[in-house]
Amino acid sequence: MAPPAQGYYKLNIDGAFDNHSHKVGAGRVFRDASGTWVYGFTKQLRHADILQAELLALYHGLLLANACNFRPLQVETDSQVDARGTPADVLAKHGKTTTDIQPNDVLIFENPPTFAYLF
């Protein structure tokens, strides 16, 4: 996962869907031009599939980017995940399984959470 161009922020997004439980989550990570974690988010979603999860991760990420003035912004999503998963993938999976938040809530991480494998 390469950092954004100099002077940019980068938003990495991912969605997670469990075919068995039908639980859905979205995850987002903001990084600055040096690749340093700025914010991370996880959200449980209702009545969604994987495409909707990805799009909702993008939607909520763009809302926050606008509110926090994270500009200029590059956005990246993955269609492939290695065995470790990206930080956004880890947050998306956390969002679909967490009991810490309600479906309308967004859990914000100002620092990388201990459960996320960050590389």
Summary of the structure (lengths in Angstrom):
residues: 119
radius of gyration: 13.2
end to end distance: 8.2
largest distance: 42.4
contacts: 391
relative contact order: 0.27
helix: 25%
strand: 29%
